[in-house]
């Protein structure tokens, strides 16, 4: 949620991430390194939100209609391309599973136009992430919002807090 780098920006779809990454490597901003390089990939959540009718990528905006152009099949294809691009440039890759909508205790509620209690949208979201997560866990080294059964600290229904972000990084590196 607080991620603001040249490539990693909160709110991006898999297609937007792929395009930014291509530009990054095409302009040689990726450079050459002699040290081990690790790329942590967190992609697909915004595709799933848009497909379910939540998030800014829903047709009509937050909490409106499902954006059926954002399919699980397309997200999988884009994630595979992102991983291939990273590996082609010498990165070891860790892919984060898409998190279910978190309904537990949060440290701070972010104002949102999304109704994360909507059962139909939840069903669509969960079907989407199941397909993507099954694919990525079968092909890549993955990590998720839980480590040893413990949920990372959350800011709201989909974003980790600052502490949770550190916990996620630890999950990715273990």
N, CA and C atoms as an extended XYZ file, in Angstrom:
522
Properties=species:S:1:pos:R:3:atomname:S:1:resname:S:1:resid:I:1 pbc="F F F"
N         0.826       -1.196        0.000 N   UNK     1
C         0.000        0.000        0.000 CA  UNK     1
C         0.862        1.247        0.000 C   UNK     1
N         1.979        1.162        0.678 N   UNK     2
C         2.877        2.319        0.747 CA  UNK     2
C         4.020        2.212       -0.267 C   UNK     2
N         3.937        1.212       -1.123 N   UNK     3
C         4.998        0.968       -2.091 CA  UNK     3
C         4.962        2.026       -3.188 C   UNK     3
N         6.032        2.756       -3.323 N   UNK     4
C         6.089        3.802       -4.335 CA  UNK     4
C         7.492        3.836       -4.931 C   UNK     4
N         7.750        2.911       -5.842 N   UNK     5
C         9.008        2.930       -6.562 CA  UNK     5
C         8.693        3.118       -8.038 C   UNK     5
N         9.719        3.170       -8.827 N   UNK     6
C         9.558        3.376      -10.265 CA  UNK     6
C         8.701        2.297      -10.914 C   UNK     6
N         8.805        1.080      -10.437 N   UNK     7
C         8.061       -0.032      -11.023 CA  UNK     7
C         6.904       -0.443      -10.133 C   UNK     7
N         7.170       -0.557       -8.858 N   UNK     8
C         6.157       -1.058       -7.925 CA  UNK     8
C         5.325        0.097       -7.385 C   UNK     8
N         4.111        0.162       -7.851 N   UNK     9
C         3.176        1.184       -7.387 CA  UNK     9
C         1.898        0.500       -6.952 C   UNK     9
N         1.435        0.846       -5.792 N   UNK    10
C         0.181        0.288       -5.306 CA  UNK    10
C        -0.938        0.599       -6.293 C   UNK    10
N        -1.815       -0.368       -6.508 N   UNK    11
C        -2.980       -0.149       -7.362 CA  UNK    11
C        -2.811       -0.568       -8.806 C   UNK    11
N        -1.675       -1.154       -9.161 N   UNK    12
C        -1.414       -1.528      -10.562 CA  UNK    12
C        -1.953       -2.927      -10.867 C   UNK    12
N        -2.402       -3.099      -12.095 N   UNK    13
C        -2.801       -4.431      -12.573 CA  UNK    13
C        -1.548       -5.166      -13.068 C   UNK    13
N        -1.696       -6.451      -13.350 N   UNK    14
C        -0.555       -7.221      -13.857 CA  UNK    14
C        -0.047       -6.644      -15.181 C   UNK    14
N        -0.952       -6.177      -16.027 N   UNK    15
C        -0.541       -5.582      -17.309 CA  UNK    15
C         0.272       -4.316      -17.079 C   UNK    15
N        -0.139       -3.474      -16.135 N   UNK    16
C         0.602       -2.247      -15.843 CA  UNK    16
C         1.977       -2.562      -15.263 C   UNK    16
N         2.058       -3.564      -14.395 N   UNK    17
C         3.340       -3.970      -13.828 CA  UNK    17
C         4.258       -4.481      -14.935 C   UNK    17
N         3.731       -5.322      -15.806 N   UNK    18
C         4.519       -5.871      -16.914 CA  UNK    18
C         5.050       -4.744      -17.798 C   UNK    18
N         4.229       -3.785      -18.148 N   UNK    19
C         4.666       -2.673      -18.998 CA  UNK    19
C         5.751       -1.838      -18.323 C   UNK    19
N         5.581       -1.556      -17.022 N   UNK    20
C         6.607       -0.783      -16.294 CA  UNK    20
C         7.925       -1.539      -16.238 C   UNK    20
N         7.835       -2.849      -16.015 N   UNK    21
C         9.037       -3.667      -15.932 CA  UNK    21
C         9.751       -3.735      -17.277 C   UNK    21
N         8.993       -3.875      -18.365 N   UNK    22
C         9.598       -3.870      -19.703 CA  UNK    22
C        10.323       -2.555      -19.958 C   UNK    22
N         9.691       -1.452      -19.623 N   UNK    23
C        10.311       -0.129      -19.805 CA  UNK    23
C        11.580       -0.021      -18.966 C   UNK    23
N        11.514       -0.496      -17.737 N   UNK    24
C        12.662       -0.464      -16.834 CA  UNK    24
C        13.854       -1.189      -17.445 C   UNK    24
N        13.628       -2.396      -17.962 N   UNK    25
C        14.729       -3.157      -18.533 CA  UNK    25
C        15.116       -2.663      -19.925 C   UNK    25
N        14.155       -2.200      -20.711 N   UNK    26
C        14.463       -1.697      -22.051 CA  UNK    26
C        15.348       -0.463      -22.010 C   UNK    26
N        15.188        0.357      -20.994 N   UNK    27
C        15.993        1.573      -20.885 CA  UNK    27
C        17.268        1.323      -20.084 C   UNK    27
N        17.522        0.045      -19.829 N   UNK    28
C        18.720       -0.400      -19.121 CA  UNK    28
C        18.840        0.174      -17.713 C   UNK    28
N        17.728        0.598      -17.153 N   UNK    29
C        17.753        1.088      -15.781 CA  UNK    29
C        17.987       -0.062      -14.816 C   UNK    29
N        17.736       -1.288      -15.322 N   UNK    30
C        17.981       -2.466      -14.502 CA  UNK    30
C        19.462       -2.678      -14.250 C   UNK    30
N        20.298       -2.164      -15.118 N   UNK    31
C        21.740       -2.226      -14.951 CA  UNK    31
C        22.278       -3.646      -14.873 C   UNK    31
N        23.546       -3.747      -14.624 N   UNK    32
C        24.164       -5.050      -14.422 CA  UNK    32
C        24.712       -5.074      -13.006 C   UNK    32
N        24.587       -6.212      -12.364 N   UNK    33
C        25.015       -6.353      -10.984 CA  UNK    33
C        25.795       -7.643      -10.838 C   UNK    33
N        26.729       -7.639       -9.904 N   UNK    34
C        27.476       -8.865       -9.635 CA  UNK    34
C        26.919       -9.577       -8.409 C   UNK    34
N        26.141       -8.870       -7.593 N   UNK    35
C        25.559       -9.473       -6.403 CA  UNK    35
C        24.270      -10.195       -6.769 C   UNK    35
N        23.868      -11.091       -5.880 N   UNK    36
C        22.614      -11.817       -6.057 CA  UNK    36
C        21.460      -10.819       -6.111 C   UNK    36
N        20.567      -11.030       -7.064 N   UNK    37
C        19.422      -10.136       -7.229 CA  UNK    37
C        18.146      -10.936       -6.972 C   UNK    37
N        17.271      -10.363       -6.173 N   UNK    38
C        16.002      -11.001       -5.876 CA  UNK    38
C        14.885      -10.037       -6.240 C   UNK    38
N        13.888      -10.546       -6.963 N   UNK    39
C        12.711       -9.744       -7.287 CA  UNK    39
C        11.519      -10.365       -6.578 C   UNK    39
N        10.845       -9.552       -5.785 N   UNK    40
C         9.632       -9.979       -5.109 CA  UNK    40
C         8.458       -9.490       -5.937 C   UNK    40
N         7.633      -10.433       -6.369 N   UNK    41
C         6.516      -10.095       -7.253 CA  UNK    41
C         5.205      -10.231       -6.491 C   UNK    41
N         4.512       -9.120       -6.393 N   UNK    42
C         3.174       -9.090       -5.809 CA  UNK    42
C         2.261       -8.548       -6.898 C   UNK    42
N         1.569       -9.445       -7.582 N   UNK    43
C         0.762       -9.045       -8.737 CA  UNK    43
C        -0.496       -9.887       -8.812 C   UNK    43
N        -1.584       -9.268       -9.222 N   UNK    44
C        -2.828       -9.980       -9.445 CA  UNK    44
C        -3.970       -9.545       -8.545 C   UNK    44
N        -3.661       -8.939       -7.413 N   UNK    45
C        -4.722       -8.519       -6.496 CA  UNK    45
C        -5.644       -7.500       -7.154 C   UNK    45
N        -5.082       -6.517       -7.836 N   UNK    46
C        -5.924       -5.488       -8.451 CA  UNK    46
C        -6.713       -6.024       -9.636 C   UNK    46
N        -6.168       -7.009      -10.336 N   UNK    47
C        -6.927       -7.687      -11.385 CA  UNK    47
C        -8.139       -8.389      -10.756 C   UNK    47
N        -7.891       -9.105       -9.647 N   UNK    48
C        -8.972       -9.829       -8.962 CA  UNK    48
C       -10.023       -8.868       -8.414 C   UNK    48
N        -9.570       -7.743       -7.862 N   UNK    49
C       -10.519       -6.749       -7.345 CA  UNK    49
C       -11.379       -6.190       -8.474 C   UNK    49
N       -10.757       -5.811       -9.576 N   UNK    50
C       -11.499       -5.273      -10.714 CA  UNK    50
C       -12.470       -6.285      -11.294 C   UNK    50
N       -12.018       -7.536      -11.407 N   UNK    51
C       -12.877       -8.587      -11.945 CA  UNK    51
C       -14.085       -8.840      -11.049 C   UNK    51
N       -13.904       -8.671       -9.750 N   UNK    52
C       -15.004       -8.931       -8.816 CA  UNK    52
C       -15.953       -7.742       -8.705 C   UNK    52
N       -15.519       -6.553       -9.158 N   UNK    53
C       -16.343       -5.350       -9.045 CA  UNK    53
C       -15.873       -4.414       -7.952 C   UNK    53
N       -14.742       -4.724       -7.349 N   UNK    54
C       -14.152       -3.851       -6.336 CA  UNK    54
C       -12.975       -3.100       -6.947 C   UNK    54
N       -12.474       -2.119       -6.240 N   UNK    55
C       -11.259       -1.433       -6.632 CA  UNK    55
C       -11.431       -0.491       -7.796 C   UNK    55
N       -10.390        0.287       -8.049 N   UNK    56
C       -10.449        1.313       -9.096 CA  UNK    56
C       -10.497        0.723      -10.500 C   UNK    56
N       -10.185       -0.554      -10.645 N   UNK    57
C       -10.203       -1.171      -11.971 CA  UNK    57
C       -11.538       -1.834      -12.302 C   UNK    57
N       -12.517       -1.714      -11.401 N   UNK    58
C       -13.863       -2.197      -11.710 CA  UNK    58
C       -14.438       -1.285      -12.796 C   UNK    58
N       -15.333       -1.817      -13.606 N   UNK    59
C       -15.971       -0.998      -14.637 CA  UNK    59
C       -16.837        0.043      -13.940 C   UNK    59
N       -16.531        1.307      -14.148 N   UNK    60
C       -17.255        2.382      -13.472 CA  UNK    60
C       -16.572        2.841      -12.198 C   UNK    60
N       -15.502        2.182      -11.804 N   UNK    61
C       -14.747        2.594      -10.617 CA  UNK    61
C       -15.092        1.770       -9.386 C   UNK    61
N       -14.608        2.234       -8.255 N   UNK    62
C       -14.732        1.519       -6.981 CA  UNK    62
C       -16.149        1.020       -6.721 C   UNK    62
N       -16.236       -0.275       -6.443 N   UNK    63
C       -17.489       -0.867       -6.011 CA  UNK    63
C       -18.593       -0.886       -7.046 C   UNK    63
N       -18.240       -0.759       -8.310 N   UNK    64
C       -19.271       -0.722       -9.354 CA  UNK    64
C       -19.434       -2.099       -9.988 C   UNK    64
N       -19.226       -2.200      -11.273 N   UNK    65
C       -19.470       -3.441      -12.002 CA  UNK    65
C       -18.188       -4.222      -12.251 C   UNK    65
N       -18.341       -5.515      -12.443 N   UNK    66
C       -17.201       -6.376      -12.721 CA  UNK    66
C       -16.530       -5.972      -14.029 C   UNK    66
N       -15.210       -5.933      -14.009 N   UNK    67
C       -14.435       -5.694      -15.218 CA  UNK    67
C       -14.021       -7.068      -15.743 C   UNK    67
N       -14.813       -7.582      -16.663 N   UNK    68
C       -14.606       -8.949      -17.142 CA  UNK    68
C       -13.423       -9.075      -18.103 C   UNK    68
N       -12.797       -7.944      -18.462 N   UNK    69
C       -11.580       -8.030      -19.281 CA  UNK    69
C       -10.374       -8.423      -18.424 C   UNK    69
N       -10.498       -8.271      -17.114 N   UNK    70
C        -9.442       -8.679      -16.187 CA  UNK    70
C        -9.743      -10.114      -15.746 C   UNK    70
N        -9.230      -11.059      -16.493 N   UNK    71
C        -9.499      -12.470      -16.214 CA  UNK    71
C        -8.336      -13.114      -15.467 C   UNK    71
N        -8.629      -14.214      -14.794 N   UNK    72
C        -7.570      -14.973      -14.131 CA  UNK    72
C        -6.566      -15.487      -15.160 C   UNK    72
N        -7.059      -15.904      -16.317 N   UNK    73
C        -6.183      -16.405      -17.381 CA  UNK    73
C        -5.198      -15.315      -17.830 C   UNK    73
N        -5.681      -14.088      -17.982 N   UNK    74
C        -4.812      -12.977      -18.375 CA  UNK    74
C        -3.815      -12.646      -17.266 C   UNK    74
N        -4.272      -12.653      -16.024 N   UNK    75
C        -3.365      -12.375      -14.902 CA  UNK    75
C        -2.255      -13.415      -14.847 C   UNK    75
N        -2.610      -14.673      -15.025 N   UNK    76
C        -1.615      -15.758      -15.031 CA  UNK    76
C        -0.605      -15.544      -16.154 C   UNK    76
N        -1.102      -15.231      -17.329 N   UNK    77
C        -0.225      -14.992      -18.481 CA  UNK    77
C         0.742      -13.832      -18.189 C   UNK    77
N         0.231      -12.751      -17.617 N   UNK    78
C         1.079      -11.593      -17.307 CA  UNK    78
C         2.083      -11.902      -16.205 C   UNK    78
N         1.655      -12.626      -15.171 N   UNK    79
C         2.580      -12.995      -14.097 CA  UNK    79
C         3.696      -13.873      -14.656 C   UNK    79
N         3.357      -14.827      -15.522 N   UNK    80
C         4.385      -15.661      -16.155 CA  UNK    80
C         5.378      -14.809      -16.947 C   UNK    80
N         4.886      -13.804      -17.653 N   UNK    81
C         5.770      -12.918      -18.422 CA  UNK    81
C         6.648      -12.079      -17.491 C   UNK    81
N         6.079      -11.615      -16.375 N   UNK    82
C         6.848      -10.836      -15.399 CA  UNK    82
C         7.976      -11.691      -14.834 C   UNK    82
N         7.659      -12.938      -14.452 N   UNK    83
C         8.667      -13.844      -13.904 CA  UNK    83
C         9.746      -14.129      -14.946 C   UNK    83
N         9.352      -14.405      -16.180 N   UNK    84
C        10.319      -14.691      -17.238 CA  UNK    84
C        11.243      -13.494      -17.471 C   UNK    84
N        10.684      -12.309      -17.497 N   UNK    85
C        11.479      -11.094      -17.691 CA  UNK    85
C        12.488      -10.934      -16.553 C   UNK    85
N        12.037      -11.157      -15.330 N   UNK    86
C        12.938      -11.052      -14.177 CA  UNK    86
C        14.057      -12.081      -14.262 C   UNK    86
N        13.716      -13.326      -14.552 N   UNK    87
C        14.722      -14.385      -14.632 CA  UNK    87
C        15.693      -14.152      -15.780 C   UNK    87
N        15.183      -13.624      -16.895 N   UNK    88
C        16.035      -13.308      -18.045 CA  UNK    88
C        17.100      -12.281      -17.661 C   UNK    88
N        16.762      -11.415      -16.713 N   UNK    89
C        17.707      -10.384      -16.269 CA  UNK    89
C        18.460      -10.784      -15.000 C   UNK    89
N        18.447      -12.083      -14.693 N   UNK    90
C        19.289      -12.601      -13.623 CA  UNK    90
C        18.722      -12.530      -12.221 C   UNK    90
N        17.437      -12.330      -12.086 N   UNK    91
C        16.840      -12.246      -10.765 CA  UNK    91
C        16.329      -13.604      -10.292 C   UNK    91
N        16.545      -13.871       -9.021 N   UNK    92
C        15.843      -14.961       -8.349 CA  UNK    92
C        14.467      -14.376       -8.022 C   UNK    92
N        13.421      -15.156       -8.215 N   UNK    93
C        12.064      -14.630       -8.096 CA  UNK    93
C        11.308      -15.287       -6.951 C   UNK    93
N        10.614      -14.459       -6.186 N   UNK    94
C         9.681      -14.899       -5.147 CA  UNK    94
C         8.338      -14.272       -5.502 C   UNK    94
N         7.292      -15.095       -5.618 N   UNK    95
C         5.979      -14.602       -6.025 CA  UNK    95
C         5.022      -14.699       -4.840 C   UNK    95
N         4.345      -13.606       -4.545 N   UNK    96
C         3.387      -13.593       -3.451 CA  UNK    96
C         2.034      -14.107       -3.929 C   UNK    96
N         1.455      -15.028       -3.178 N   UNK    97
C         0.092      -15.480       -3.459 CA  UNK    97
C        -0.851      -14.303       -3.233 C   UNK    97
N        -1.950      -14.295       -3.967 N   UNK    98
C        -2.947      -13.247       -3.765 CA  UNK    98
C        -3.700      -13.560       -2.481 C   UNK    98
N        -3.798      -12.579       -1.630 N   UNK    99
C        -4.426      -12.742       -0.327 CA  UNK    99
C        -5.942      -12.709       -0.420 C   UNK    99
N        -6.624      -13.585        0.335 N   UNK   100
C        -8.081      -13.439        0.434 CA  UNK   100
C        -8.403      -12.094        1.098 C   UNK   100
N        -9.642      -11.637        0.928 N   UNK   101
C       -10.054      -10.410        1.606 CA  UNK   101
C        -9.983      -10.665        3.106 C   UNK   101
N        -9.239       -9.843        3.792 N   UNK   102
C        -9.030      -10.012        5.225 CA  UNK   102
C       -10.230       -9.455        5.986 C   UNK   102
N       -10.805      -10.276        6.851 N   UNK   103
C       -11.978       -9.855        7.623 CA  UNK   103
C       -11.702       -9.798        9.123 C   UNK   103
N       -10.440       -9.922        9.503 N   UNK   104
C       -10.082       -9.898       10.927 CA  UNK   104
C        -9.880       -8.487       11.453 C   UNK   104
N        -9.256       -8.416       12.606 N   UNK   105
C        -8.977       -7.140       13.266 CA  UNK   105
C        -7.942       -6.354       12.456 C   UNK   105
N        -8.207       -5.081       12.259 N   UNK   106
C        -7.248       -4.224       11.557 CA  UNK   106
C        -6.724       -3.165       12.516 C   UNK   106
N        -5.538       -2.662       12.240 N   UNK   107
C        -4.936       -1.655       13.096 CA  UNK   107
C        -5.474       -0.266       12.785 C   UNK   107
N        -6.007       -0.104       11.611 N   UNK   108
C        -6.477        1.209       11.172 CA  UNK   108
C        -7.404        0.946        9.993 C   UNK   108
N        -8.558        1.574        9.978 N   UNK   109
C        -9.471        1.373        8.848 CA  UNK   109
C        -9.236        2.471        7.825 C   UNK   109
N        -8.962        2.072        6.604 N   UNK   110
C        -8.826        3.012        5.504 CA  UNK   110
C       -10.211        3.225        4.914 C   UNK   110
N       -10.552        4.456        4.644 N   UNK   111
C       -11.842        4.720        4.018 CA  UNK   111
C       -11.829        4.133        2.610 C   UNK   111
N       -12.876        3.393        2.278 N   UNK   112
C       -12.956        2.769        0.970 CA  UNK   112
C       -14.386        2.831        0.452 C   UNK   112
N       -14.508        2.825       -0.849 N   UNK   113
C       -15.820        2.791       -1.490 CA  UNK   113
C       -16.236        1.349       -1.750 C   UNK   113
N       -15.398        0.401       -1.330 N   UNK   114
C       -15.670       -1.013       -1.542 CA  UNK   114
C       -16.410       -1.589       -0.341 C   UNK   114
N       -17.415       -2.406       -0.602 N   UNK   115
C       -18.113       -3.135        0.442 CA  UNK   115
C       -17.533       -4.541        0.463 C   UNK   115
N       -16.541       -4.753        1.333 N   UNK   116
C       -15.860       -6.042        1.358 CA  UNK   116
C       -16.680       -7.139        2.025 C   UNK   116
N       -17.941       -6.852        2.352 N   UNK   117
C       -18.840       -7.878        2.875 CA  UNK   117
C       -19.794       -8.389        1.805 C   UNK   117
N       -19.701       -7.878        0.584 N   UNK   118
C       -20.583       -8.286       -0.512 CA  UNK   118
C       -20.288       -9.747       -0.882 C   UNK   118
N       -21.270      -10.617       -0.672 N   UNK   119
C       -21.064      -12.057       -0.868 CA  UNK   119
C       -20.792      -12.436       -2.325 C   UNK   119
N       -21.484      -11.821       -3.262 N   UNK   120
C       -21.286      -12.150       -4.679 CA  UNK   120
C       -19.892      -11.724       -5.143 C   UNK   120
N       -19.480      -10.525       -4.758 N   UNK   121
C       -18.142      -10.055       -5.121 CA  UNK   121
C       -17.076      -10.914       -4.451 C   UNK   121
N       -17.317      -11.305       -3.198 N   UNK   122
C       -16.372      -12.179       -2.494 CA  UNK   122
C       -16.216      -13.507       -3.220 C   UNK   122
N       -17.332      -14.059       -3.675 N   UNK   123
C       -17.298      -15.330       -4.405 CA  UNK   123
C       -16.479      -15.185       -5.689 C   UNK   123
N       -16.719      -14.110       -6.453 N   UNK   124
C       -15.973      -13.876       -7.690 CA  UNK   124
C       -14.489      -13.673       -7.411 C   UNK   124
N       -14.180      -12.899       -6.376 N   UNK   125
C       -12.790      -12.639       -6.001 CA  UNK   125
C       -12.099      -13.952       -5.632 C   UNK   125
N       -12.746      -14.752       -4.779 N   UNK   126
C       -12.140      -16.006       -4.321 CA  UNK   126
C       -11.951      -17.004       -5.455 C   UNK   126
N       -12.881      -17.060       -6.398 N   UNK   127
C       -12.712      -17.943       -7.563 CA  UNK   127
C       -11.517      -17.500       -8.397 C   UNK   127
N       -11.373      -16.199       -8.592 N   UNK   128
C       -10.262      -15.630       -9.362 CA  UNK   128
C        -8.934      -15.989       -8.698 C   UNK   128
N        -8.812      -15.670       -7.399 N   UNK   129
C        -7.513      -15.879       -6.743 CA  UNK   129
C        -7.174      -17.360       -6.612 C   UNK   129
N        -8.181      -18.213       -6.502 N   UNK   130
C        -7.909      -19.650       -6.430 CA  UNK   130
C        -7.202      -20.114       -7.694 C   UNK   130
N        -7.690      -19.691       -8.862 N   UNK   131
C        -7.077      -20.081      -10.132 CA  UNK   131
C        -5.644      -19.562      -10.239 C   UNK   131
N        -5.451      -18.294       -9.898 N   UNK   132
C        -4.116      -17.697      -10.008 CA  UNK   132
C        -3.163      -18.334       -8.997 C   UNK   132
N        -3.599      -18.463       -7.763 N   UNK   133
C        -2.728      -19.020       -6.729 CA  UNK   133
C        -2.343      -20.470       -7.011 C   UNK   133
N        -3.275      -21.266       -7.536 N   UNK   134
C        -2.942      -22.652       -7.889 CA  UNK   134
C        -1.860      -22.682       -8.958 C   UNK   134
N        -1.956      -21.799       -9.920 N   UNK   135
C        -0.961      -21.743      -10.992 CA  UNK   135
C         0.410      -21.331      -10.461 C   UNK   135
N         0.454      -20.210       -9.746 N   UNK   136
C         1.769      -19.712       -9.320 CA  UNK   136
C         2.419      -20.633       -8.299 C   UNK   136
N         1.613      -21.254       -7.418 N   UNK   137
C         2.222      -22.148       -6.421 CA  UNK   137
C         2.740      -23.434       -7.057 C   UNK   137
N         2.203      -23.781       -8.232 N   UNK   138
C         2.692      -24.980       -8.909 CA  UNK   138
C         3.973      -24.714       -9.704 C   UNK   138
N         4.290      -23.438       -9.968 N   UNK   139
C         5.433      -23.112      -10.825 CA  UNK   139
C         6.567      -22.361      -10.134 C   UNK   139
N         6.240      -21.604       -9.076 N   UNK   140
C         7.218      -20.663       -8.531 CA  UNK   140
C         7.386      -20.817       -7.019 C   UNK   140
N         8.462      -20.215       -6.535 N   UNK   141
C         8.672      -20.095       -5.100 CA  UNK   141
C         7.722      -18.993       -4.614 C   UNK   141
N         6.789      -19.367       -3.736 N   UNK   142
C         5.773      -18.409       -3.306 CA  UNK   142
C         5.852      -18.143       -1.807 C   UNK   142
N         5.210      -17.074       -1.415 N   UNK   143
C         5.026      -16.726       -0.010 CA  UNK   143
C         3.663      -16.064        0.094 C   UNK   143
N         3.192      -15.858        1.339 N   UNK   144
C         1.876      -15.256        1.493 CA  UNK   144
C         1.767      -14.434        2.768 C   UNK   144
N         0.550      -14.015        3.055 N   UNK   145
C         0.282      -13.142        4.191 CA  UNK   145
C         0.329      -13.872        5.532 C   UNK   145
N         0.534      -15.187        5.480 N   UNK   146
C         0.620      -15.956        6.715 CA  UNK   146
C         1.957      -16.664        6.766 C   UNK   146
N         2.546      -16.635        7.933 N   UNK   147
C         3.801      -17.346        8.133 CA  UNK   147
C         3.669      -18.098        9.450 C   UNK   147
N         3.826      -19.390        9.399 N   UNK   148
C         3.641      -20.182       10.604 CA  UNK   148
C         2.225      -20.078       11.142 C   UNK   148
N         1.264      -19.840       10.235 N   UNK   149
C        -0.132      -19.746       10.645 CA  UNK   149
C        -0.564      -18.372       11.120 C   UNK   149
N         0.379      -17.460       11.275 N   UNK   150
C         0.068      -16.113       11.768 CA  UNK   150
C        -0.153      -15.150       10.610 C   UNK   150
N        -1.275      -14.456       10.626 N   UNK   151
C        -1.589      -13.420        9.637 CA  UNK   151
C        -0.692      -12.217        9.904 C   UNK   151
N        -0.118      -11.623        8.854 N   UNK   152
C         0.646      -10.400        9.062 CA  UNK   152
C        -0.305       -9.305        9.511 C   UNK   152
N         0.219       -8.302       10.157 N   UNK   153
C        -0.607       -7.194       10.627 CA  UNK   153
C        -1.184       -6.441        9.432 C   UNK   153
N        -2.484       -6.187        9.490 N   UNK   154
C        -3.180       -5.574        8.364 CA  UNK   154
C        -3.605       -4.134        8.679 C   UNK   154
N        -3.610       -3.317        7.639 N   UNK   155
C        -4.060       -1.937        7.717 CA  UNK   155
C        -5.555       -1.864        7.440 C   UNK   155
N        -6.000       -2.677        6.484 N   UNK   156
C        -7.412       -2.739        6.113 CA  UNK   156
C        -7.691       -4.118        5.535 C   UNK   156
N        -8.683       -4.245        4.674 N   UNK   157
C        -9.077       -5.550        4.147 CA  UNK   157
C        -8.093       -6.162        3.156 C   UNK   157
N        -7.231       -5.345        2.524 N   UNK   158
C        -6.306       -5.899        1.529 CA  UNK   158
C        -4.863       -5.429        1.679 C   UNK   158
N        -4.606       -4.445        2.528 N   UNK   159
C        -3.255       -3.889        2.647 CA  UNK   159
C        -2.628       -4.207        4.001 C   UNK   159
N        -1.379       -4.656        3.978 N   UNK   160
C        -0.677       -4.840        5.252 CA  UNK   160
C        -0.304       -3.473        5.832 C   UNK   160
N        -0.166       -3.420        7.150 N   UNK   161
C         0.327       -2.209        7.806 CA  UNK   161
C         1.827       -2.100        7.536 C   UNK   161
N         2.464       -1.075        8.064 N   UNK   162
C         3.920       -0.952        7.933 CA  UNK   162
C         4.596       -2.170        8.570 C   UNK   162
N         4.132       -2.551        9.745 N   UNK   163
C         4.677       -3.735       10.416 CA  UNK   163
C         4.406       -4.969        9.555 C   UNK   163
N         3.187       -5.079        9.022 N   UNK   164
C         2.821       -6.213        8.163 CA  UNK   164
C         3.673       -6.297        6.916 C   UNK   164
N         4.030       -5.148        6.360 N   UNK   165
C         4.909       -5.140        5.175 CA  UNK   165
C         6.265       -5.737        5.510 C   UNK   165
N         6.780       -5.405        6.688 N   UNK   166
C         8.039       -5.994        7.134 CA  UNK   166
C         7.909       -7.495        7.350 C   UNK   166
N         6.765       -7.906        7.892 N   UNK   167
C         6.500       -9.332        8.074 CA  UNK   167
C         6.429      -10.045        6.731 C   UNK   167
N         5.807       -9.406        5.745 N   UNK   168
C         5.728       -9.990        4.396 CA  UNK   168
C         7.122      -10.154        3.796 C   UNK   168
N         7.958       -9.151        3.938 N   UNK   169
C         9.322       -9.242        3.424 CA  UNK   169
C        10.055      -10.409        4.078 C   UNK   169
N         9.866      -10.556        5.372 N   UNK   170
C        10.472      -11.687        6.075 CA  UNK   170
C         9.934      -13.010        5.520 C   UNK   170
N         8.616      -13.082        5.245 N   UNK   171
C         8.020      -14.283        4.657 CA  UNK   171
C         8.636      -14.575        3.287 C   UNK   171
N         8.844      -13.528        2.512 N   UNK   172
C         9.402      -13.711        1.171 CA  UNK   172
C        10.829      -14.236        1.214 C   UNK   172
N        11.578      -13.799        2.196 N   UNK   173
C        12.996      -14.152        2.246 CA  UNK   173
C        13.263      -15.464        2.980 C   UNK   173
N        12.240      -16.016        3.629 N   UNK   174
C        12.479      -17.264        4.374 CA  UNK   174
C        12.255      -18.481        3.509 C   UNK   174
